[in-house]
Amino acid sequence: MRGPQHILLDDLDLAAHVREGDTVLWGQACAEPLPLTRLLMEQRHAIGPFRCFLGLPASDTCGPEHTDVVSFVSYCGSGPNRELDAAGALDLLPVHYSALPQLFATGSLRIDVLLLLTAPPDESGCYPLAVADEYLSAAIDGARVVIAEVSDRVPRNVGGHRIPADRIDVVVPTSRTPLVLPARDSSPAEQRIAAHVAELIPDGATLQFGLGSLPSAILRELSGHRDLGVHSGMIGDAVADLMEAGVINGTRKTVDRKVTVAGTLMGTERLFAFADGRPDIRLCATAYTHDADVLAAQHRFVAINAALEVDVSGQVNSESVRGAYLGAIGGAVDFIRGAHRSAGGVPITALPSTAGAHSRVVAQLNGPVSTARSDAGIVVTEHGVADLRGLTLPERRERMLAVADPGHRPALVAQLDAITATVGGAP
């Protein structure tokens, strides 16, 4: 059985492994193998033109200055990707996050070189994916070259996927803790939204949520809840806090009982230390975390997703506003549909009612429709809760106006009346 080459970082020549025209993929956020990605940018001229697929970055590894050789593509415009997009240096892939594994596996989006962060080999000689599984495990089989940063300072025993030694071409040993991605402090508006959302979550629910200050604020509001579970694309520090307090224990989950399931860890050293060696935290592939049947089978599955704006019919834009690509299609549709199908499920879209001088409850979206109005569930702002399930378009309009910022409501009504007069019916 062929084993990987072991090469020190200072001796690694990536031009011997990455070819001109290749597409290179690595773990997003905290799972980025930072020494490898920085070396890739440093050695880019020796390789020649190639492409990198980016997830959500937690570092400044890739910038517009690298486009002299490298082209960048991503499913999202969040975080440092915004600088690339603003410079015209980022190609956006408008797909559901759950579609990425299939694109990688079939070669529709070919991944030639895969850079990974793993733990040291286990007793069987396999290398565990330690910080993220998500779409990485789907890319392993199709990649021509797999290069792994193997660190003895990453969480152990949380990855479901273990890579056989003969599937890794190069091992680069380090002793590095993962990148951190701390949540920002929540605003007063987000704190009021969090209080509204917490009232919608029953004891015993299984939760899904995204990244950022608003999901963290919502989780902090759940300290008085009981027997919550988690099945999410990611988890952060707030989940560690609630697990330690016994609020999240998964005892009422109908799938993966007593186990917190996620695709990736996105947090700080607090999360990594807490997750280390815990059998009740499991990282899984996107094909599982976003699976429609798995989500629907969870009793009281509560999906909590953010948005850039929502129109009065319930259409959601989570991607771009006024020409700037700020977010992603992401996994919201998968989770919202799962919550609709779940017994006692609650599909929630949460957002502040304003962004600067602009209303985020709008008459017409200023960007694409990321979630259709046919998937609309409950919309929450700091001004209240709009449950759109089972409502007609005129009824939805009234519910959405009630959660819009009061200062913007007259202008919204005027815009809606003008649209109605033009098209001859409700928008």
Phi, psi and chi 1 to 4 in degrees:
 res  aa     phi    psi   chi1   chi2   chi3   chi4
   1 MET       -  127.2  179.1 -179.2  -66.7      -
   2 ARG   -75.3  133.7  178.6 -179.1   63.3   86.6
   3 GLY  -106.4  169.6      -      -      -      -
   4 PRO   -74.8  154.6   27.1  -34.2      -      -
   5 GLN   -72.8  141.1  -70.6 -179.0  -82.3      -
   6 HIS  -105.9  116.0  -70.9 -109.6      -      -
   7 ILE  -130.4  132.1  -56.6  176.6      -      -
   8 LEU   -69.5  149.9  -63.7  177.6      -      -
   9 LEU   -55.8  -42.6 -176.5   67.8      -      -
  10 ASP   -66.2  -17.8  -70.0  -16.4      -      -
  11 ASP  -101.9    0.6  -62.1  -33.1      -      -
  12 LEU   -83.0  121.7 -179.7   58.9      -      -
  13 ASP  -106.6  100.6  176.0   15.1      -      -
  14 LEU   -68.9  -21.5  -73.5  173.1      -      -
  15 ALA   -64.7  -18.1      -      -      -      -
  16 ALA   -77.8  -10.0      -      -      -      -
  17 HIS  -124.7  -31.3  -54.1  -79.7      -      -
  18 VAL  -100.3  126.8 -177.0      -      -      -
  19 ARG  -101.5  158.1  -59.9  171.8 -177.9  169.1
  20 GLU   -57.6  132.4 -177.2  174.4  -34.1      -
  21 GLY    89.9   -5.2      -      -      -      -
  22 ASP   -69.5  158.0  -83.8   -6.7      -      -
  23 THR  -110.5  127.7  -63.2      -      -      -
  24 VAL  -111.4  134.2 -175.6      -      -      -
  25 LEU  -123.8  146.1  170.2   72.0      -      -
  26 TRP  -145.0  169.3   57.4   80.2      -      -
  27 GLY   -64.5  143.4      -      -      -      -
  28 GLN   -87.8  164.8   63.6  179.3  -25.7      -
  29 ALA    52.9 -124.3      -      -      -      -
  30 CYS   -69.4  -15.7  -55.5      -      -      -
  31 ALA   -88.5    5.3      -      -      -      -
  32 GLU   -67.8  127.2  178.3 -178.4  -14.4      -
  33 PRO   -79.4   80.5   28.7  -31.5      -      -
  34 LEU   -53.3  -44.7 -171.0   64.5      -      -
  35 PRO   -59.7  -35.4  -23.6   34.8      -      -
  36 LEU   -73.3  -42.2  -61.9 -179.2      -      -
  37 THR   -69.6  -37.0   57.0      -      -      -
  38 ARG   -67.6  -39.0  -73.8 -171.0  169.4  165.8
  39 LEU   -64.6  -36.7 -172.0   65.9      -      -
  40 LEU   -60.8  -44.1 -179.1   67.5      -      -
  41 MET   -67.3  -39.0  -66.9  -58.2  108.6      -
  42 GLU   -64.4  -35.6  -68.2  170.2    6.4      -
  43 GLN   -98.9   13.4  -63.7 -177.3   -5.4      -
  44 ARG   -60.3  -35.3   65.8 -171.1 -174.9  -82.0
  45 HIS   -68.6  -29.0  -67.2  104.1      -      -
  46 ALA   -73.3  -19.9      -      -      -      -
  47 ILE   -88.4  -43.7  -61.6  168.6      -      -
  48 GLY    99.7  178.1      -      -      -      -
  49 PRO   -57.3  130.1  -24.0   33.8      -      -
  50 PHE  -151.5  172.9   62.9   95.1      -      -
  51 ARG  -122.2  146.3 -177.4  169.1   73.7  158.8
  52 CYS  -120.9  134.2  -66.6      -      -      -
  53 PHE   -95.3  121.2 -176.6   92.1      -      -
  54 LEU  -106.6  140.4  -54.7  177.7      -      -
  55 GLY   -94.4 -145.3      -      -      -      -
  56 LEU   -81.4  115.3  168.5   66.9      -      -
  57 PRO   -81.0  149.6  -10.1   26.3      -      -
  58 ALA  -115.0   11.5      -      -      -      -
  59 SER  -137.3  172.6   75.7      -      -      -
  60 ASP  -103.1   29.8   59.6   -4.3      -      -
  61 THR   -55.7  -45.2  -60.5      -      -      -
  62 CYS  -108.6  127.0  -60.1      -      -      -
  63 GLY  -135.8  170.5      -      -      -      -
  64 PRO   -56.3  -27.4  -26.2   35.2      -      -
  65 GLU   -65.8  -17.7   67.5  -85.8   14.6      -
  66 HIS   -85.3   -7.0  -61.7  125.0      -      -
  67 THR   -75.9    3.0   56.4      -      -      -
  68 ASP   -66.0  -20.8   56.3   -9.3      -      -
  69 VAL  -131.4  -35.4  172.3      -      -      -
  70 VAL  -103.6  137.7 -172.8      -      -      -
  71 SER  -107.4  149.9   60.0      -      -      -
  72 PHE  -123.5  139.3  -61.8  103.1      -      -
  73 VAL  -134.6  145.8   60.8      -      -      -
  74 SER  -154.3  159.4 -179.9      -      -      -
  75 TYR   -87.4   -6.3   73.9   90.4      -      -
  76 CYS  -142.6  156.5   73.4      -      -      -
  77 GLY  -112.6   23.1      -      -      -      -
  78 SER   -85.2  161.6  -56.0      -      -      -
  79 GLY    58.2 -140.8      -      -      -      -
  80 PRO   -60.5  -17.5  -27.4   37.0      -      -
  81 ASN   -62.1  -22.8  -79.2   -4.4      -      -
  82 ARG   -63.2  -36.2  -67.7 -178.2 -176.8 -179.4
  83 GLU   -65.3  -41.5 -177.8 -177.8    1.1      -
  84 LEU   -62.7  -44.0  -71.8  170.7      -      -
  85 ASP   -64.1  -43.9 -176.9   52.5      -      -
  86 ALA   -61.9  -29.5      -      -      -      -
  87 ALA   -86.9    2.2      -      -      -      -
  88 GLY    71.0   25.1      -      -      -      -
  89 ALA  -110.8   14.4      -      -      -      -
  90 LEU  -131.5  124.1 -176.1   67.9      -      -
  91 ASP   -91.2  128.6  -68.8  -29.9      -      -
  92 LEU   -95.6  136.6  -85.0  -55.7      -      -
  93 LEU  -104.3  105.6 -174.0   68.7      -      -
  94 PRO   -84.8   76.6   32.1  -32.8      -      -
  95 VAL  -132.4  158.7  -61.2      -      -      -
  96 HIS   -64.1  139.4  -65.6  -70.3      -      -
  97 TYR   -53.8  -36.2  173.8   84.1      -      -
  98 SER   -69.0  -13.0   57.7      -      -      -
  99 ALA   -83.2  -15.8      -      -      -      -
 100 LEU   -61.0  -45.7  -68.2  173.5      -      -
 101 PRO   -56.6  -40.5  -26.2   36.2      -      -
 102 GLN   -67.8  -38.6 -175.9   72.2    2.1      -
 103 LEU   -63.0  -40.3  -66.6  175.0      -      -
 104 PHE   -68.8  -44.9  -64.5  157.7      -      -
 105 ALA   -67.1  -35.5      -      -      -      -
 106 THR   -86.4  -14.2   61.2      -      -      -
 107 GLY    87.0    1.4      -      -      -      -
 108 SER   -59.2  -35.5  -62.2      -      -      -
 109 LEU  -120.2   93.4 -180.0   54.4      -      -
 110 ARG   -73.1  129.6 -169.0 -172.6   74.6 -109.5
 111 ILE  -109.4  115.2  -58.4  -59.1      -      -
 112 ASP   -89.4  -40.7  -58.7  -69.9      -      -
 113 VAL  -129.2  129.0  179.2      -      -      -
 114 LEU  -116.7  125.5 -178.5   60.8      -      -
 115 LEU  -107.3  126.7  -52.1  179.7      -      -
 116 LEU  -125.6  156.9  -64.0  173.7      -      -
 117 LEU  -113.0  119.6  171.9   60.8      -      -
 118 THR  -130.4  166.5   79.7      -      -      -
 119 ALA   -84.0  164.4      -      -      -      -
 120 PRO   -58.8  159.3  -24.9   35.3      -      -
 121 PRO   -61.5  146.9   18.9  -30.1      -      -
 122 ASP   -84.7 -170.4   58.2   19.4      -      -
 123 GLU   -64.0  -20.5   60.5  -80.3   -3.4      -
 124 SER   -89.7   -4.3   69.3      -      -      -
 125 GLY    89.9    2.9      -      -      -      -
 126 CYS   -90.6  152.8  -65.5      -      -      -
 127 TYR  -101.6  116.0  -68.3   77.6      -      -
 128 PRO   -78.3  136.4  -11.1   26.9      -      -
 129 LEU   -69.9  117.1  -72.6  174.0      -      -
 130 ALA  -100.9  -30.1      -      -      -      -
 131 VAL  -112.6  -27.1 -179.0      -      -      -
 132 ALA  -152.9  142.2      -      -      -      -
 133 ASP  -110.3  -67.9 -175.4  -25.1      -      -
 134 GLU    30.9 -117.1   47.8  174.7   -1.4      -
 135 TYR   -89.2   -2.4   51.6   61.8      -      -
 136 LEU   -67.0  -42.7  -63.8  174.9      -      -
 137 SER   -63.5  -28.2   54.3      -      -      -
 138 ALA   -72.7  -24.4      -      -      -      -
 139 ALA   -86.5  -14.8      -      -      -      -
 140 ILE   -63.4  -46.1  -70.3  171.4      -      -
 141 ASP   -66.7  -33.9  -70.4  -20.3      -      -
 142 GLY   -85.9  -16.8      -      -      -      -
 143 ALA   -71.4  139.3      -      -      -      -
 144 ARG   -72.0  -36.6 -174.8 -172.7   73.4 -109.5
 145 VAL  -132.0  134.1  176.3      -      -      -
 146 VAL  -121.8  120.5  177.9      -      -      -
 147 ILE  -118.2  128.0  -57.4  174.0      -      -
 148 ALA  -119.0  127.0      -      -      -      -
 149 GLU   -80.5  120.6  175.8 -163.7    1.1      -
 150 VAL  -110.7  108.9  178.8      -      -      -
 151 SER  -111.9  139.6  173.3      -      -      -
 152 ASP   -88.0   12.1   57.7    2.5      -      -
 153 ARG  -123.5   30.1  -61.2 -179.3   65.5 -171.2
 154 VAL  -109.6  158.9  -62.5      -      -      -
 155 PRO   -59.7  141.6  -22.3   32.7      -      -
 156 ARG  -105.8  152.5  -61.7  161.5  -59.4  148.5
 157 ASN    65.9   19.4  -60.0  -31.3      -      -
 158 VAL  -105.1  -14.0  -66.1      -      -      -
 159 GLY   -89.0  130.6      -      -      -      -
 160 GLY   -76.9  -26.5      -      -      -      -
 161 HIS   -96.4  129.7 -166.9   89.1      -      -
 162 ARG  -123.7  130.4  -76.0  161.1  165.4   73.2
 163 ILE   -95.6  123.7  -50.5  166.6      -      -
 164 PRO   -60.3  145.7  -21.5   32.1      -      -
 165 ALA   -58.4  -34.0      -      -      -      -
 166 ASP   -76.4   -2.8   63.3   -5.7      -      -
 167 ARG   -96.0   -8.2 -171.4   60.9 -163.6   92.4
 168 ILE  -102.3  131.3  -63.4  177.9      -      -
 169 ASP   -88.5  -39.8  -62.3  -79.2      -      -
 170 VAL  -136.5  133.2  178.0      -      -      -
 171 VAL  -111.2  128.7  160.5      -      -      -
 172 VAL  -116.5  106.6  179.6      -      -      -
 173 PRO   -75.2  138.4   26.7  -32.2      -      -
 174 THR  -141.5  175.0   70.6      -      -      -
 175 SER  -134.6   70.9 -173.0      -      -      -
 176 ARG  -125.3  133.4 -177.7 -174.8   66.1   87.5
 177 THR   -76.5  153.0   56.3      -      -      -
 178 PRO   -64.2  158.6  -21.0   32.5      -      -
 179 LEU   -57.2  150.8  -74.3  164.4      -      -
 180 VAL  -108.2  153.3  -61.0      -      -      -
 181 LEU  -138.9   80.2 -160.9   61.4      -      -
 182 PRO   -72.4  149.1   25.2  -32.0      -      -
 183 ALA   -75.8  142.1      -      -      -      -
 184 ARG   -74.2  158.7  -57.2 -175.0  -50.4  -86.4
 185 ASP   -64.3  140.9  -68.1  -24.6      -      -
 186 SER   -82.2  149.7   54.9      -      -      -
 187 SER   -83.4  164.8   66.9      -      -      -
 188 PRO   -55.5  -39.4  -27.8   36.0      -      -
 189 ALA   -63.0  -42.3      -      -      -      -
 190 GLU   -65.2  -35.2  -70.8  174.3  -34.7      -
 191 GLN   -65.8  -36.7  -68.4  168.5   16.6      -
 192 ARG   -70.7  -37.9  -67.5 -165.6  -65.7  -86.3
 193 ILE   -60.9  -44.8  -66.0  167.6      -      -
 194 ALA   -58.8  -39.8      -      -      -      -
 195 ALA   -64.8  -39.7      -      -      -      -
 196 HIS   -64.5  -44.8  -69.5  -48.1      -      -
 197 VAL   -64.9  -40.7  171.6      -      -      -
 198 ALA   -58.6  -32.8      -      -      -      -
 199 GLU   -70.6  -19.2  -67.5  179.5   -5.5      -
 200 LEU   -87.7  -11.2  -60.4  171.8      -      -
 201 ILE   -96.7  116.9  -62.2  173.7      -      -
 202 PRO   -82.0  157.1   30.2  -33.6      -      -
 203 ASP   -56.9  144.2  -72.5  -20.6      -      -
 204 GLY    83.8    1.5      -      -      -      -
 205 ALA   -72.6  155.7      -      -      -      -
 206 THR  -107.4  127.2  -65.9      -      -      -
 207 LEU  -106.0  145.3  -51.4  178.9      -      -
 208 GLN  -127.0  143.4  172.1  -88.8  -36.1      -
 209 PHE  -158.5  164.7   38.5   81.5      -      -
 210 GLY  -102.3 -159.0      -      -      -      -
 211 LEU  -102.2  147.1  178.9   70.1      -      -
 212 GLY   128.8 -177.6      -      -      -      -
 213 SER   -70.4  -33.9   55.4      -      -      -
 214 LEU   -69.4  -49.4 -179.6   52.7      -      -
 215 PRO   -58.3  -37.7  -25.6   34.9      -      -
 216 SER   -64.4  -39.5  -65.7      -      -      -
 217 ALA   -64.3  -39.0      -      -      -      -
 218 ILE   -64.0  -45.4  -67.6  168.4      -      -
 219 LEU   -62.7  -35.9  -70.5  169.1      -      -
 220 ARG   -65.7  -23.5  -74.1 -165.7  -64.4  -89.7
 221 GLU   -79.4   -3.7  -74.8  -72.7  -33.8      -
 222 LEU  -101.1   14.7  -58.4  179.3      -      -
 223 SER   -64.1  -21.8   59.3      -      -      -
 224 GLY   -93.7    0.3      -      -      -      -
 225 HIS   -81.1  168.7  -78.6   58.5      -      -
 226 ARG  -131.9  144.5  -64.4 -177.3  -60.5  172.1
 227 ASP    56.9   42.0  -60.5  -25.7      -      -
 228 LEU   -80.2  154.5  -62.7  178.0      -      -
 229 GLY  -124.0  170.0      -      -      -      -
 230 VAL  -135.4  131.1  170.6      -      -      -
 231 HIS  -141.7  100.2 -177.3  107.0      -      -
 232 SER  -143.3  163.3 -169.9      -      -      -
 233 GLY   -69.6  -28.1      -      -      -      -
 234 MET  -150.8  161.8   55.9   75.0   59.2      -
 235 ILE  -135.9  152.2   57.6  173.0      -      -
 236 GLY  -127.3 -164.3      -      -      -      -
 237 ASP   -60.4  -35.6  -71.1   16.6      -      -
 238 ALA   -62.3  -29.9      -      -      -      -
 239 VAL   -68.8  -41.1  168.6      -      -      -
 240 ALA   -58.8  -41.8      -      -      -      -
 241 ASP   -61.5  -45.1  -65.7  -21.5      -      -
 242 LEU   -73.5  -31.9  -69.9  177.8      -      -
 243 MET   -66.9  -43.1  -70.7 -176.9   69.4      -
 244 GLU   -63.1  -33.6 -169.0  167.8   66.1      -
 245 ALA   -80.6   -6.4      -      -      -      -
 246 GLY    84.5    1.8      -      -      -      -
 247 VAL   -70.8  -44.3  174.1      -      -      -
 248 ILE   -96.9  111.3  -67.0  175.5      -      -
 249 ASN  -135.0   -9.5   55.2   36.5      -      -
 250 GLY    67.4   15.9      -      -      -      -
 251 THR   -70.3  -19.5   55.9      -      -      -
 252 ARG  -107.1    8.3  -62.1 -160.5 -142.8  174.6
 253 LYS   -66.5  141.0  -70.5 -178.8   72.3  175.4
 254 THR   -91.0  -15.9   46.0      -      -      -
 255 VAL  -129.0  133.7 -178.4      -      -      -
 256 ASP    58.1   52.6  -59.5  -51.2      -      -
 257 ARG   -58.7  135.0 -171.5  169.5  175.5  -92.7
 258 LYS    67.9   14.6  -63.7 -174.9  178.0 -178.1
 259 VAL  -124.6  129.9  175.9      -      -      -
 260 THR   -84.3  120.7  -71.0      -      -      -
 261 VAL  -110.0  134.0  169.4      -      -      -
 262 ALA  -152.8  164.5      -      -      -      -
 263 GLY   -87.5  -29.0      -      -      -      -
 264 THR  -156.6  155.2 -178.8      -      -      -
 265 LEU   -95.4  123.9  -54.3  177.5      -      -
 266 MET  -130.4   96.4  -69.5 -171.0 -177.8      -
 267 GLY  -168.3 -144.0      -      -      -      -
 268 THR  -119.8 -172.8   69.6      -      -      -
 269 GLU   -56.8  -28.4  -68.3   92.4  -17.5      -
 270 ARG   -57.7  -47.3  152.7   68.6  169.3  148.9
 271 LEU   -67.7  -44.9  173.4   65.3      -      -
 272 PHE   -63.9  -40.8  -55.4  139.1      -      -
 273 ALA   -67.3  -38.5      -      -      -      -
 274 PHE   -67.5  -40.1 -178.7   81.1      -      -
 275 ALA   -75.0  -20.5      -      -      -      -
 276 ASP   -58.6  117.4 -174.1   39.2      -      -
 277 GLY    76.2    7.5      -      -      -      -
 278 ARG   -86.8  123.2  -67.5 -172.6   68.5   99.3
 279 PRO   -74.9  -12.2   26.9  -34.2      -      -
 280 ASP   -95.2   12.3   55.7   -8.7      -      -
 281 ILE  -124.4  125.2  -64.7  178.6      -      -
 282 ARG  -131.9  127.2 -176.9 -176.1  -52.5  146.4
 283 LEU   -90.9  133.6  -63.4 -178.0      -      -
 284 CYS  -131.4  167.0  -63.5      -      -      -
 285 ALA   -73.2  154.1      -      -      -      -
 286 THR   -56.7  -35.2  -58.9      -      -      -
 287 ALA   -59.4  -22.2      -      -      -      -
 288 TYR   -98.5  -45.5 -174.6   77.0      -      -
 289 THR   -64.4  -27.8   57.8      -      -      -
 290 HIS  -109.4   11.9  -69.5   60.7      -      -
 291 ASP   -68.1  129.0 -178.0   82.5      -      -
 292 ALA   -61.1  -42.4      -      -      -      -
 293 ASP   -70.8  -37.2  -67.9  -27.7      -      -
 294 VAL   -64.4  -43.4  172.7      -      -      -
 295 LEU   -65.5  -44.8  -61.0  175.6      -      -
 296 ALA   -64.9  -28.3      -      -      -      -
 297 ALA   -75.6  -16.4      -      -      -      -
 298 GLN   -74.4  125.1  -70.5  -74.0    6.0      -
 299 HIS   -69.5  132.6 -178.9   61.5      -      -
 300 ARG    55.3   54.4  -67.2 -179.5  174.2  176.0
 301 PHE   -80.6  120.1 -179.2   65.4      -      -
 302 VAL  -109.4  113.7  178.1      -      -      -
 303 ALA   -99.8  124.6      -      -      -      -
 304 ILE  -121.8  110.3  -53.6  168.0      -      -
 305 ASN  -130.0  151.9  -71.3  -80.4      -      -
 306 ALA   -93.6  173.9      -      -      -      -
 307 ALA  -154.8  155.0      -      -      -      -
 308 LEU   -80.7  -38.9  -64.2  175.2      -      -
 309 GLU  -161.2  157.2   56.7 -177.5   12.6      -
 310 VAL  -134.2  134.8 -178.3      -      -      -
 311 ASP   -90.4  174.8   75.3   10.7      -      -
 312 VAL   -73.3   -7.9  -65.5      -      -      -
 313 SER   -93.2   -9.3   74.9      -      -      -
 314 GLY   103.8    1.9      -      -      -      -
 315 GLN   -69.9  141.0  -65.6 -176.8  132.5      -
 316 VAL  -117.1  133.7  174.4      -      -      -
 317 ASN  -111.7  113.9  168.7   18.3      -      -
 318 SER  -115.6   15.3   62.0      -      -      -
 319 GLU  -112.3  -65.1  -61.8  174.1   68.2      -
 320 SER  -142.1  152.2   65.1      -      -      -
 321 VAL  -136.8  128.9  175.3      -      -      -
 322 ARG    49.4   45.0  -71.9  174.2  -75.1  -82.5
 323 GLY    86.1   -7.8      -      -      -      -
 324 ALA  -100.9  124.3      -      -      -      -
 325 TYR   -86.2  110.6 -156.2   92.9      -      -
 326 LEU  -112.4  -18.4  -53.8  174.5      -      -
 327 GLY  -135.6 -130.5      -      -      -      -
 328 ALA  -167.2  160.2      -      -      -      -
 329 ILE   -65.0  -43.5  -63.8  173.3      -      -
 330 GLY    63.6 -151.4      -      -      -      -
 331 GLY  -107.8   10.6      -      -      -      -
 332 ALA   -58.2  -43.9      -      -      -      -
 333 VAL   -62.6  -42.0  172.0      -      -      -
 334 ASP   -59.0  -46.9  -60.7  -65.0      -      -
 335 PHE   -72.4  -38.9  -67.1  126.6      -      -
 336 ILE   -62.3  -45.1  -73.0  170.5      -      -
 337 ARG   -65.5  -36.6  -70.7  178.6  176.2  174.3
 338 GLY   -62.0  -41.3      -      -      -      -
 339 ALA   -67.2  -37.9      -      -      -      -
 340 HIS   -59.8  -38.5  -84.3  -61.1      -      -
 341 ARG   -82.8  -21.0  -70.9  178.1   56.3 -165.3
 342 SER   -71.5  141.7  164.7      -      -      -
 343 ALA   -66.0  116.9      -      -      -      -
 344 GLY    76.9   15.0      -      -      -      -
 345 GLY   -71.3  156.0      -      -      -      -
 346 VAL  -134.8  106.7 -172.7      -      -      -
 347 PRO   -90.2  115.8   27.1  -25.0      -      -
 348 ILE  -120.5  133.2  -60.8  170.6      -      -
 349 THR  -114.6  122.2  -60.2      -      -      -
 350 ALA  -121.0  135.8      -      -      -      -
 351 LEU  -162.8  148.2   72.9  165.3      -      -
 352 PRO   -62.9  151.2  -20.1   32.2      -      -
 353 SER   -75.8  -16.8   64.5      -      -      -
 354 THR  -136.0  157.8   59.0      -      -      -
 355 ALA  -132.5  103.3      -      -      -      -
 356 GLY    63.0 -125.3      -      -      -      -
 357 ALA   -89.7    2.7      -      -      -      -
 358 HIS  -105.6  142.1  -60.1  -77.9      -      -
 359 SER   -78.7  139.4  175.8      -      -      -
 360 ARG   -97.4   -7.5  -66.6  172.3   70.1  168.2
 361 VAL   -96.3  117.8  176.0      -      -      -
 362 VAL  -127.2  159.9  -64.5      -      -      -
 363 ALA   -74.9  -40.7      -      -      -      -
 364 GLN  -137.5  140.6  -70.6 -177.4  -46.1      -
 365 LEU   -63.9  145.3  -62.7 -179.2      -      -
 366 ASN   -95.4   13.7  -67.5  -72.4      -      -
 367 GLY  -156.6 -165.8      -      -      -      -
 368 PRO   -72.4  161.8   26.1  -34.1      -      -
 369 VAL   -85.1  106.1  177.2      -      -      -
 370 SER   -85.9  -35.6  -49.6      -      -      -
 371 THR  -128.1  124.1  -57.4      -      -      -
 372 ALA   -71.6  156.8      -      -      -      -
 373 ARG   -65.8  -21.1   63.7 -170.2 -175.9 -176.5
 374 SER   -68.6  -17.5   54.9      -      -      -
 375 ASP   -99.3    4.4  -70.6  -46.9      -      -
 376 ALA   -61.2  142.1      -      -      -      -
 377 GLY  -124.7 -107.4      -      -      -      -
 378 ILE  -114.9  129.6  -60.9  173.7      -      -
 379 VAL  -108.5  129.9  178.4      -      -      -
 380 VAL  -124.2  127.3 -178.5      -      -      -
 381 THR  -122.5 -178.3   74.1      -      -      -
 382 GLU   -66.7  -13.5   69.5  -89.7   31.0      -
 383 HIS   -94.6   -0.3  -60.7  -66.9      -      -
 384 GLY   142.0 -163.7      -      -      -      -
 385 VAL  -121.9  127.2  175.9      -      -      -
 386 ALA  -114.8  102.6      -      -      -      -
 387 ASP   -87.4  108.8 -169.2  -18.2      -      -
 388 LEU   -94.6   -1.1  -53.6 -176.9      -      -
 389 ARG   -66.5  127.6  -66.2  173.4  -65.9 -177.5
 390 GLY    78.1    8.3      -      -      -      -
 391 LEU  -100.0  149.6  -61.5 -171.6      -      -
 392 THR   -76.6  170.4   64.2      -      -      -
 393 LEU   -60.2  -46.0  -70.3  173.9      -      -
 394 PRO   -61.6  -37.4  -25.0   35.5      -      -
 395 GLU   -67.2  -38.9  -69.2  168.6  -23.9      -
 396 ARG   -63.5  -40.8  -69.9 -176.7  177.2 -162.4
 397 ARG   -56.3  -46.1  165.5  177.9  162.5  157.1
 398 GLU   -66.7  -41.4  -64.6  -50.4  -51.2      -
 399 ARG   -63.7  -41.8  -68.7  -83.7  179.6   94.1
 400 MET   -71.4  -37.7  -71.1  -59.2  -61.3      -
 401 LEU   -61.4  -32.9  -74.0  171.5      -      -
 402 ALA   -69.5  -22.4      -      -      -      -
 403 VAL  -104.2    1.2  -60.3      -      -      -
 404 ALA   -75.7  161.4      -      -      -      -
 405 ASP   -62.6  130.0 -178.2   81.6      -      -
 406 PRO   -55.0  -34.4  -26.6   35.2      -      -
 407 GLY   -68.3  -20.9      -      -      -      -
 408 HIS   -99.3   -8.9  -72.5  -78.0      -      -
 409 ARG   -62.1  -44.3  -70.7  174.0 -166.7  168.8
 410 PRO   -59.2  -41.7  -26.3   36.4      -      -
 411 ALA   -65.9  -36.9      -      -      -      -
 412 LEU   -63.8  -43.8  -78.4  171.9      -      -
 413 VAL   -61.9  -42.2  170.6      -      -      -
 414 ALA   -63.8  -42.2      -      -      -      -
 415 GLN   -63.7  -41.7  -67.6  167.9   20.3      -
 416 LEU   -66.1  -40.3  -70.7  164.9      -      -
 417 ASP   -64.1  -38.0  -71.8  -14.6      -      -
 418 ALA   -67.3  -40.2      -      -      -      -
 419 ILE   -65.1  -43.1  -65.6  169.6      -      -
 420 THR   -61.9  -41.2  -59.7      -      -      -
 421 ALA   -65.7  -33.4      -      -      -      -
 422 THR   -75.8  -45.8  -59.1      -      -      -
 423 VAL   -94.9  -10.2  -57.1      -      -      -
 424 GLY    77.7   25.5      -      -      -      -
 425 GLY  -177.2  177.0      -      -      -      -
 426 ALA   -68.2  140.4      -      -      -      -
 427 PRO   -70.6      -   27.0  -34.2      -      -
